[in-house]
Amino acid sequence: MINVLPISIPDVLILPRVFQDDRGCFFESYNEKTLSEKAGITAHFVQDNHSRSTRNVLRGLKDQAGQPFKAAELFV
């Protein structure tokens, strides 16, 4: 989830929701629908995520086949 709001730095509007625990962190850094609707930002890719894991952490596999928007992901 991305919050779009004006802050004190000119033209900076994005505040990502960061999920963090002892394994590392994960956040969605771009969401086409949210940024188009709330900030008028248009670029044609649907979503971008970032994660950082601590040593010896293996992230999961995910497959969205059968969902309206198909995606395959590998987190390592």
LOVO-705382 format. One record per residue: z, y, x of N, C-alpha, C, O in turn. Coordinates in steps of 0.2 Angstrom, whole numbers, padded with zeros to 4 digits, always signed. Example, Ala and Ser with C-alpha at 12.3 -4.5 7.8 and 13.67 -1.06 7.14 Angstrom:
# LOVO-705382
+0039-0028+0066+0039-0022+0062+0039-0016+0066+0042-0017+0071 +0035-0011+0064+0036-0005+0068+0039+0000+0064+0040+0006+0067 
# end
This chain:
# LOVO-705382
+0000-0006+0004+0000+0000+0000+0000+0006+0004+0004+0007+0009 -0004+0011+0003-0005+0017+0006-0003+0023+0002-0005+0023-0004 +0002+0027+0004+0003+0033+0000-0001+0039+0003-0001+0040+0009 -0004+0043-0001-0008+0048+0001-0004+0055-0002-0003+0056-0008 -0002+0059+0003+0001+0065+0001+0000+0070+0007+0000+0068+0013 +0001+0076+0005+0000+0082+0010+0006+0082+0014+0012+0081+0012 +0006+0083+0021+0011+0084+0025+0010+0090+0030+0005+0093+0029 +0015+0091+0034+0014+0098+0038+0008+0098+0043+0007+0103+0045 +0005+0092+0045+0000+0092+0049-0007+0093+0045-0008+0089+0041 -0011+0098+0047-0016+0100+0042-0021+0094+0042-0023+0090+0047 -0024+0092+0036-0029+0087+0035-0026+0080+0036-0030+0075+0035 -0020+0079+0037-0017+0072+0038-0013+0071+0031-0009+0074+0029 -0015+0065+0028-0013+0063+0021-0010+0056+0021-0007+0055+0015 -0011+0052+0026-0010+0045+0025-0003+0043+0028-0002+0045+0033 +0001+0040+0024+0007+0037+0026+0007+0030+0024+0009+0028+0018 +0006+0025+0028+0006+0018+0026+0013+0015+0025+0018+0018+0028 +0013+0010+0021+0020+0007+0020+0020+0001+0025+0016-0003+0024 +0025+0001+0029+0025-0003+0035+0030-0009+0033+0036-0007+0031 +0028-0015+0033+0033-0021+0032+0035-0023+0039+0031-0025+0043 +0041-0023+0040+0044-0025+0047+0050-0029+0046+0054-0028+0042 +0050-0034+0051+0056-0039+0051+0056-0041+0059+0053-0038+0063 +0060-0046+0060+0061-0048+0067+0055-0052+0070+0055-0053+0076 +0050-0053+0066+0044-0056+0068+0039-0051+0071+0034-0052+0075 +0039-0045+0068+0035-0039+0070+0034-0035+0064+0038-0034+0060 +0028-0032+0063+0026-0028+0057+0019-0029+0055+0015-0032+0058 +0018-0027+0049+0011-0027+0046+0010-0021+0041+0015-0019+0038 +0004-0018+0041+0003-0013+0036-0004-0012+0035-0009-0014+0039 -0006-0010+0029-0013-0009+0027-0014-0002+0029-0011+0003+0027 -0019-0001+0033-0021+0006+0036-0027+0009+0033-0028+0015+0033 -0030+0005+0029-0036+0008+0025-0037+0004+0018-0037-0002+0019 -0038+0008+0013-0039+0005+0007-0044+0009+0003-0043+0015+0001 -0051+0007+0002-0056+0011+0000-0055+0014-0007-0056+0020-0008 -0052+0010-0012-0051+0013-0018-0045+0018-0018-0046+0023-0021 -0040+0017-0015-0034+0021-0015-0036+0028-0011-0035+0033-0014 -0040+0028-0006-0041+0034-0002-0047+0038-0006-0047+0044-0005 -0051+0034-0009-0057+0037-0013-0054+0041-0019-0055+0047-0020 -0049+0038-0023-0046+0041-0029-0042+0046-0027-0042+0051-0030 -0037+0045-0022-0032+0050-0021-0034+0056-0016-0031+0061-0016 -0038+0054-0011-0040+0059-0006-0047+0061-0005-0049+0065-0001 -0051+0058-0009-0059+0059-0009-0062+0057-0002-0067+0059+0000 -0058+0052+0001-0061+0049+0008-0065+0044+0006-0063+0039+0002 -0072+0044+0008-0076+0038+0006-0079+0035+0013-0082+0039+0017 -0079+0029+0014-0082+0025+0019-0082+0018+0016-0078+0016+0012 -0088+0015+0018-0089+0009+0014-0087+0003+0018-0091-0001+0021 -0080+0001+0018-0077-0005+0020-0071-0005+0015-0068+0000+0014 -0069-0011+0013-0064-0011+0007-0057-0010+0010-0053-0006+0007 -0055-0014+0015-0048-0013+0017-0047-0015+0024-0051-0019+0027 -0042-0012+0028-0041-0013+0035-0034-0014+0035-0030-0010+0033 -0031-0019+0039-0024-0020+0040-0023-0021+0047-0027-0023+0051 -0017-0019+0049-0014-0020+0056-0008-0024+0056-0004-0023+0052 -0007-0028+0061-0001-0032+0062+0001-0032+0069-0003-0032+0074 +0007-0032+0071+0010-0033+0077+0015-0039+0077+0020-0038+0073 +0015-0044+0081+0019-0049+0081+0023-0050+0087+0020-0048+0093 +0029-0052+0087+0033-0053+0093+0031-0060+0096+0027-0064+0093 +0033-0061+0102+0031-0067+0106+0033-0073+0102+0038-0074+0099 +0028-0078+0102+0029-0085+0099+0029-0085+0091+0031-0089+0088 +0026-0079+0088+0026-0079+0081+0018-0081+0079+0014-0078+0082 +0017-0085+0074+0011-0087+0072+0010-0085+0065+0014-0087+0061 +0005-0080+0063+0004-0078+0057+0000-0083+0053-0003-0088+0056 +0000-0083+0046-0003-0088+0042-0010-0087+0041-0013-0082+0043 -0013-0092+0038-0020-0092+0036-0020-0091+0029-0016-0093+0025 -0026-0087+0027-0026-0085+0020-0034-0086+0017-0038-0084+0021 -0035-0088+0011-0042-0089+0009-0041-0087+0001-0037-0089-0002 -0045-0082+0000-0045-0079-0007-0051-0082-0011-0054-0078-0016 -0054-0087-0010-0060-0090-0013-0058-0091-0021-0052-0093-0022 -0062-0089-0025-0061-0089-0032-0058-0083-0035-0057-0082-0041 -0056-0078-0031-0053-0072-0033-0059-0067-0034-0065-0068-0031 -0058-0061-0037-0064-0057-0038-0067-0054-0032-0073-0053-0032 -0063-0053-0027-0065-0051-0020-0063-0056-0015-0057-0057-0014 -0068-0059-0012-0067-0065-0008-0065-0062-0001-0068-0057+0001 -0061-0065+0002-0059-0064+0009-0056-0070+0013-0052-0074+0009 -0057-0070+0019-0054-0075+0023-0051-0072+0029-0054-0067+0032 -0045-0074+0030-0041-0071+0035-0038-0076+0040-0036-0081+0038 -0037-0074+0046-0033-0078+0051-0029-0073+0055-0031-0068+0058 -0022-0074+0054-0018-0070+0058-0015-0074+0064-0012-0080+0063 -0015-0072+0070-0013-0075+0075-0009-0071+0080-0006-0073+0085 
# end
